[in-house]
């Protein structure tokens, strides 16, 4: 009787050496795609499991980070579709990119603001975006992938990615504006208006 083949220890060792150092970035990506720490942890674990099981299909020398984030995105979409209906596709609206495809070269002002915000505020701002726009802004604006790379990650045409980034930037400006107003209100000192209406509070005599 032939014994069952042992797990590929060499492949497992490669996974530990090459993929484990990228887990922190993957975890941050999971947190920004979800609405809670618990959901992010579940998504991350699901992603790591699928990445480990499929690591044999990864071609050495290619972009491992992009490969892992593609799995993260696919698992997020699968979980989203399971819990809800399929996210509606946004209309294709092409817009010019001024000859710049690499977002690191042509970063938006909104993303520059996100860079200096606490993670909780980033999550709050991104949660205001529609699903397609949130994912596109995350990959292009935050992770620094090109439109072409993001299109491959999301499995959509590059024009759709460009449309979603454009739409997402508009939504992000609105979300950041709302967040800024909320923070201003929270920090503003409370004052009592002693000159209010006749029936209002009066200063002590």
N, C-alpha and C positions, 0 to 999 in steps of 0.2 A: 504494500500500500504506500503510495507516494504522499509525502507530507505536503501540506499546503505551503505555498511560497511565503517566505518571510517578508515583512514590509521592507520597502526600499530604504535602508538606513542612510545611504548616501544622499538620496533625494531629500530625506527629512533633515539631514545635516545641512544641506544647501539652503533649505527653506529657513532654518534657524539663522544661518549666517547672513543671508541676503535679504530676507523679508522682515525678520523681527525688528531691525533698526528702523523700519518704516511704519511700525505699528502706532507710534505716537501721532504722526501726521494723519494716519488712517482713522484713529480715534477722534481727532479733532474734526475730520471730515464727517464722520458719523454723527457727531454732536450737532454740527451745523445743518445737517439734513433732517434732523428729527426735532421733536418738541420737548424731550425730557432726557435726563441722564439715563434712566432705565431703558428707554427705547434705543438710545445711542449705544448702550452697552450690548443690548440684544442684537442690534444690527451689526456691530463690530464683531461679535462672536460668530454670528452667522456668516459674515464675510470671510473671517479667518478660516473657518471650517471649509468653506467652498474653495478658498484659495489653496489650502493645504491639499485637499483632495484632487484639485486640478493642476497642481504645480508641475506635474510631469508634462503638461501641454505648453508650459511657458518656454519660450525660446531664449536661451542664454544670450546675452548681448543686446537684447531689446529693452525697452523701458519697463522695468518691473513696477515702478511707482504707478505708471499709467495703467498697467495690467491690474494691479490691486484695486485702484480706484474704479476701474471698469466693473470689477466684481462688486465692489461696494455699491455702485450705482444700480447695477442689475438687481442686487438683493433688496435694495431700498424700493425699487419699482415693484418688485414681486410682492413685498410685504404691503406696500401701499395699495396695490390692486386687490390684494386679499382682504384688506380691512375696509376698503372703500371701492367705489367704481373706478374705472380707468380714468386718469386725469384727462380732461379735455385738451385736445391739441390746439395750440394757439395759432392764429392766422399767420401765414408766411408774409413777412414784411421786410423786404431787402433794404438795407441801408449801406451807404458807403463807409468804409473803414479807413479812409485817407491813406490807403496803401500800407497800413500797419495791421499785420495779422497777429503779432505777438503782443499779448495784453500787457506784459511787463514793460514794453516800450511805450504803450499808449494806454496807461491806466486811467480810469475815471476818477473824478474827484470824490465820488461816493465811496469807492473802494479804498481810497487813501484815508478817508475818515474811519472806515471799518478797521484799518490796520492799527489804529491807536485806541480803539474802544475795548472795554472788557468783554470777555467771551459771552457773558450773559446778555449784554446789550447787542452784540453781534447776532446772537440767536434770535433776540426779540425783533431786530430789524429784518432779518432774513425770513422770519416766520410770516411777515406781512406780504411776502411775494407769493405769486402763484407757483405751483410746483415746477412747471417747466422753466419759468424765469429764474426761480431760486437755484435750480441745479445748474443752469447755464452761467449765471453770475458767479456761482461758487467755483466752477471749474475755470472759467476764463478770467474773472476778475481777481479771485482770491488765490487759486492754485497756480495761475499763470500759464495754463495751457492755451495753445492757439485755437482758433475757431475750428480748424481741420481736426486737431486732436480731440477737441470737445465733441465734435460731430461723431467721431469714431467711438468715443466713450459712451455717448448717449444713443447711438444707433439712429441718428436723424441726419438729414442733409445739412451742409454747412450753412446754407441760407436760413434754415430754421433756427440754428444756434444764434446767428447774428440777430435775427428778429427777437428771439427771447432775451438776449443780452440787452438790446435796446429797450424792450419793454420792461425788463427787470431794473434797469437803471432808473427809469421814470418812477417805478413803484418804490425803489429804494430811497429816492430823494424824498418821496412823501413820507415813508416810514421814519427816516432819520429826522425829518422836520417834526413829526408827531412826538418822537422820543425826546427831542431837544426841548419841546414845549413842556412835556411832562417833568423833565428834570429841572427846568427853570421853576416850575410851580412848586416842586418838592423843596427846592433850596430857598425860595423866597420867604423872608421872615413874616410871621403872622402879625397883623396890626389890627387894632380895634378902632373902628370909626366912631368917635364920640360925637361927631357932627351929623349923625344919621338922621332918620326921620323922627318926627316928634314923639313917636311911640317907642323909639329905640333906646338903648342904654345911654345913660348920662354920666358924666364924670362925677366922682365923689366930691362933695362940697367941703 
